[in-house]
Amino acid sequence: MDTQVREKVFQEFFSALLQGDRKTCTAIVHDLLNQNILMKDIFVNLFEKSLYRVGDLWQQHQISVAVEHLACAITERLMTMVEMNMITLPYHDHVVLVACVADEYHQLGGRMVADIFETHGWRSYFLGANTPHADLLSLLSNKNPDLVALSLSVYCNLPSLLLVLGTIAEKHPYIPVLVGGQAFFWGGVDVLDRFSNVRYISSLDELEQVIGSYET
Amino acid sequence: MKPDEVPNLQARSLLYILSYAQVFLLVLDKTGTIMFANRYASHLAGVELERRHLKEIILLDSWQDTILDTWTSRETPPLMNIRMKNDLPRTLYITVYREDSLYLLFGHMDSEELQYVSKEIIELNKELNSKSRELNIRNAELSRLNALKNQFLGMAAHDLRNPVGIILNYADFLIEDLAGELSSEHLNFLNNIRSAAEDMKQVINDFLDVSIIESGHLTLTITETDPRDLIEDSIGKVIHTAERYGITFHTTIDPTLSNIIVDQHKIKQVLINLIKNAIEYSPKGGVIRISVTLIHDEIQVMVKDEGAGISTERQEVLFQDFSGTKSTKKDGERSVGLGLVISRKIVEAHRGRMYLESEPGTGSTFGFILPASAIATSLLTKDP
């Protein structure tokens, strides 16, 4: 997507994030909000881009787990700041349930997805990290959503995701399920083909296209 | 051999480090296979490490054949991220030495970094707590504004009731006294004025009820009442409307049920509301089935219609305050959708609960369930 977040601003933010410099990060996001830059632009071209790079550095033994955790914590705090300016009350009846499966502790991607639905007037139920299967299925029966969106950041949690998808396909075959997240950069998209109600979403742009199909 | 069995101090110190110190030590061959691991290393990994490959304990897919040489050359920050026995990650700051065809890998945790992160997390937590406090203050302000809104609603409804009552009275008076003198068109005008005023009175009464309930001033006058009388009186209030659409009633009352303990006026209000709704959504010539049964110390009052049924999404919001369920009824009368909300609050004040079962195409059963004995009896002596 075209972005209003300039590379220089991104580099300043990313550098501050790696140093755990919360104040500089906050000031940068504040400036972007004052320039009326869209929430999705900030999510994708500042937060997501930074965290993917943080993930890569961590994977390559370049940064410690402490730095990674602090970067996530700061980013999540800043997401709250962005949400306050952008999210409105639901203005139609569409309902989505967003969750990370059991053992998946990275919830920022899922939260971004929930926020994007909210900005499109959906009522979103965000269950957060490490949602036990039973809780997810219980809420699914209870809320009967139009869509379910599941986020997967760590590839080794794929079996847990497949387990949930299997149960949803069996018990709620008519509820479409969207699946996405950084884990799929390592593979696994093809195994989703076994579920007719599941669609892989590669980006927030693609997510917005799906949301748009409900609005027409 | 235990350290205290070694006479030489240096050798003994080395054995202490190998056996007890929180120093991570691996001896690896040139392929990365672990030849020796000290006790702390095995403890962190949660498995015996000897003869395993290093790639089994570092982050998934992060092994490269050149990684040990890279670490030895110190070209990159000396970090190694491992997976512990509980699958949580941990970072070790490492030093790697090459000794002939072996690698010695020492690792430790950086307590300064951990302290820094702890401090930052505490700061973030403080910031969140302060935001939570702001939210609490704003919630309190919203509650105060909501109470003001209810107060205003009650005052406005109260003030509107009198003029609407006057419109109704004079409309009745004119219809009765001038019916013979007016043209049918003008008589129709008067009937429309009367009908609109009646609708407005209902809306105003709903607003008044809501303001009373929301302000916590709903009081019950609990008495023993025959459920047969309740049903009969309630049907009597709506029978003319039902007859207009050819709708009939089928009533079943549990013969073992004697008197029930309720506020009869308020429960009648609930019943009338449910029956009116059933008439509203019944097809012409339909049957409305009303039942009162005693099941396991609970009195279940159900009103079943033969209407189109209600989708699950709408069911969720039907009993919510100002849920946007306002609709235009059979006669063009507009409803603000407060009837079910008021019913729910009245039933809950009786320590009961509302009931709804419906599926599109199969009609709906609305009802309420009240405690029959112990709890109901306590209502006779206590405020709800």
Interface residues (C-beta under 8 A of the other chain):
Chain A: G20 R22 W58 Q59 Q60 H61 Q62 I63 S64 V65 A66 V67 H69 L70 A73 I74 R77 T80 D93 V95 D103 N144 Y155 C156 W186
Chain B: I58 L59 L60 D61 S62 I67 T76 P77 L79 M80 N81 D87 P89 R90 T91 Y93 D110 E113 L114 Y116 V117 E120 I121 E123 L124 E127 L128 K131 T312 E313
